[in-house]
C-alpha cells in the first residue's frame, strides 16, 4: 500500500570543496550561490529548482 503523505524531494548534502577539501552541509535546492567558507570557491549555484553542485557529495541527509 502506498503512502498518501507526500515525501519531500529536497535534501541536505555534506559536500567536500574541490579546491581545499573543506567539508560543509548545503541544501540541495539552494536559492543563492554557495561558496566555500574557507577558500571562497563556488560549491553550488541555483537553477530555479535543484542546484548545480560543483563539489563531491559525501553524505545525503533526508
Secondary structure, DSSP 4 states (H G I P E B T S, - for coil): ---SSPPP---EEEEE-TTT--EEEEETT-SS-EE-TTT--EEEE--SSSPEE-SEEEEEE-
